[in-house]
Structure formats: C-alpha cells, structure tokens
Amino acid sequence: MTNSALIRPAWTPATIALMVVGFMVFWPLGLAMLAYILWGDRLDSFKRDVNQATDGMFANCRRSSHAARTGNVAFDDWRREEIERLREERRKLDEMRDEFDNYLRELRRAKDKEEFDRFMKDHDFGPFNYGGGSGGKSSGKTVPDVSKSGRKQKKS
C-alpha cells in the first residue's frame, strides 16, 4: 500500500489545475498554490522547527511556575515527587515509542525485502544475472542485438 495523496507538493495534474483555478478566482490563491507546489515538501520540517521553538519558549514559563513554592512544605514535596515520577514515565514512554518505531522500520524493511525477493524469483532473476535467468539457463528472455552491423550506415 502506498501513501500518496492527490494534492501533494509536486507538479501533478491536480495541483496544476488547482493553481490555474486559484489564479482565475482570486490571484493570491493561485500564488499560494504555486508556493505549495514549489516549497510544500519543506512544510513538515518547518512545522517541526516551529513546534520545537514554541515548546522551548513556553517551557521556561512552565518551569518558573512549577518552581514557585506555595509555602506548604508537604504539598511542595509531593508535587516535586509527582513531577519527577511523571518525567520518568515520560522518559520510559519515549524509549518505548523509539523501540516501536525501530520495530516498525525493521518490519517494513523485512516486508520490502520479501516482496523484492518474490519479484526477483517470479521474474527469474538470479543474483548478478540481470537478463538471462538463473544458473545460466535460458528463460526465453533475450536482449535485442543492436550492433552497428544491424543499423543503416549514413553515406558521407
């Protein structure tokens, strides 16, 4: 299964049509579509960078509000312990997510390898044998002979 969208940041018939319609309806829409076609593949990294910058900016606000002591020593100790426990849980969850991502990556790699091996087997391609079958056997597939003797020579 492939993950392909109809409207993706590339020169596809759908994006070209949307760009033309955008220019006909209201020129900034067409310009926005053109920008999406040209630079849309950078949106994921841009979004990630903006989210990290925003998280870093607001993390300082959260730290300063959590660091404030209430005056109730028992509550402050409980809150500090809970925050540490939650941070530890978050660290464990991040590790589990990373392990799961690695597992999925390996699973996809194994599936792709299996499909590739099946393709190679179905098309009678052996290792380092790209056209004639495996083990020197002829499978009926031949490469056409395009030597100079078969071409018409130009007279000078």
C-alpha positions as CSV (number, residue, x, y, z in Angstrom):
1,M,0.0,0.0,0.0
2,T,1.4,3.4,-0.9
3,N,0.8,6.6,0.9
4,S,0.2,9.1,-1.9
5,A,-2.1,12.0,-1.8
6,L,-3.9,13.6,-4.7
7,I,-2.7,17.0,-3.7
8,R,0.9,16.8,-2.8
9,P,3.7,19.4,-3.3
10,A,4.6,18.3,-6.8
11,W,3.7,19.2,-10.4
12,T,0.7,16.9,-10.7
13,P,-2.3,17.5,-12.9
14,A,-4.4,18.1,-9.8
15,T,-2.1,20.7,-8.3
16,I,-1.7,22.5,-11.7
17,A,-5.4,22.6,-12.1
18,L,-5.9,24.0,-8.6
19,M,-3.2,26.6,-9.3
20,V,-4.9,27.7,-12.5
21,V,-8.3,27.8,-10.9
22,G,-6.8,29.7,-8.0
23,F,-5.4,32.4,-10.3
24,M,-8.7,32.7,-12.1
25,V,-10.8,33.0,-8.9
26,F,-8.5,35.2,-6.8
27,W,-4.9,35.6,-7.7
28,P,-3.5,35.1,-4.1
29,L,-5.0,31.6,-4.1
30,G,-3.1,30.7,-7.2
31,L,0.1,32.2,-5.8
32,A,-0.4,30.2,-2.6
33,M,-0.9,27.0,-4.6
34,L,2.3,27.8,-6.6
35,A,4.2,28.3,-3.3
36,Y,2.8,25.0,-2.0
37,I,4.0,23.2,-5.2
38,L,7.4,24.7,-5.0
39,W,8.1,24.6,-1.3
40,G,5.4,22.3,0.2
41,D,7.9,19.5,0.8
42,R,9.6,21.7,3.4
43,L,6.4,22.2,5.4
44,D,7.0,19.2,7.7
45,S,10.4,20.3,8.8
46,F,9.2,23.9,9.1
47,K,6.3,22.8,11.3
48,R,8.6,20.6,13.4
49,D,11.1,23.5,13.9
50,V,8.3,25.9,14.8
51,N,6.8,23.5,17.3
52,Q,10.2,22.9,18.9
53,A,10.9,26.6,19.2
54,T,7.5,27.2,20.7
55,D,7.9,24.4,23.2
56,G,11.3,25.7,24.2
57,M,9.9,29.2,24.6
58,F,6.9,28.1,26.8
59,A,9.0,25.5,28.7
60,N,10.6,28.4,30.5
61,C,7.2,29.7,31.6
62,R,6.2,26.3,32.8
63,R,9.4,25.8,34.8
64,S,9.1,29.1,36.5
65,S,5.5,28.5,37.5
66,H,6.3,25.0,38.8
67,A,9.4,26.2,40.7
68,A,7.3,28.6,42.8
69,R,6.8,27.3,46.3
70,T,3.4,27.5,47.8
71,G,4.5,27.7,51.5
72,N,3.1,24.3,52.2
73,V,6.2,22.1,52.6
74,A,4.2,18.8,52.4
75,F,2.4,19.9,49.2
76,D,5.7,21.2,47.6
77,D,7.4,17.9,48.4
78,W,4.5,15.8,47.0
79,R,4.4,18.0,43.8
80,R,8.2,17.7,43.3
81,E,8.0,13.9,43.7
82,E,5.0,13.6,41.3
83,I,6.7,15.8,38.7
84,E,9.8,13.6,38.9
85,R,7.7,10.4,38.6
86,L,5.9,11.9,35.6
87,R,9.2,12.8,34.0
88,E,10.5,9.3,34.5
89,E,7.2,7.9,33.0
90,R,7.6,10.2,30.0
91,R,11.2,9.1,29.5
92,K,10.1,5.4,29.6
93,L,7.3,6.1,27.1
94,D,9.7,8.0,24.8
95,E,12.0,5.0,24.9
96,M,9.1,2.6,24.2
97,R,8.0,4.8,21.3
98,D,11.5,4.8,19.9
99,E,11.7,1.0,20.2
100,F,8.4,0.6,18.5
101,D,9.4,3.0,15.7
102,N,12.5,0.9,15.2
103,Y,10.4,-2.3,15.2
104,L,8.1,-0.9,12.6
105,R,11.1,0.2,10.4
106,E,12.5,-3.3,10.6
107,L,9.1,-4.8,9.8
108,R,8.7,-2.6,6.8
109,R,12.3,-3.4,5.7
110,A,11.6,-7.1,6.0
111,K,8.3,-6.8,4.1
112,D,10.0,-4.9,1.3
113,K,12.8,-7.4,1.2
114,E,10.3,-10.3,1.0
115,E,8.4,-8.5,-1.8
116,F,11.7,-7.8,-3.7
117,D,12.8,-11.4,-3.3
118,R,9.5,-12.6,-4.6
119,F,9.7,-10.3,-7.5
120,M,13.2,-11.4,-8.4
121,K,12.1,-15.1,-8.1
122,D,8.9,-14.5,-10.2
123,H,10.9,-12.8,-12.9
124,D,13.6,-15.4,-12.8
125,F,16.4,-13.0,-11.9
126,G,19.2,-14.7,-10.0
127,P,22.0,-12.9,-8.2
128,F,24.1,-10.9,-10.7
129,N,22.1,-12.3,-13.5
130,Y,20.0,-9.5,-14.9
131,G,18.5,-10.8,-18.1
132,G,19.1,-14.4,-18.7
133,G,17.6,-16.4,-15.9
134,S,19.4,-18.1,-13.1
135,G,22.3,-20.5,-13.3
136,G,23.0,-19.9,-16.9
137,K,19.7,-21.4,-18.1
138,S,17.9,-19.5,-20.8
139,S,14.4,-18.4,-19.8
140,G,13.5,-17.2,-23.3
141,K,14.2,-13.6,-22.3
142,T,16.8,-12.1,-24.6
143,V,18.3,-8.7,-25.0
144,P,17.9,-7.4,-28.6
145,D,21.1,-7.1,-30.6
146,V,21.7,-3.5,-31.5
147,S,25.1,-3.8,-33.0
148,K,26.4,-1.4,-35.7
149,S,26.1,-4.0,-38.3
150,G,22.3,-4.1,-37.9
151,R,21.9,-0.3,-38.4
152,K,21.9,1.6,-41.7
153,Q,25.1,3.5,-42.3
154,K,25.0,7.1,-43.4
155,K,26.9,7.9,-46.5
156,S,29.2,10.8,-46.2
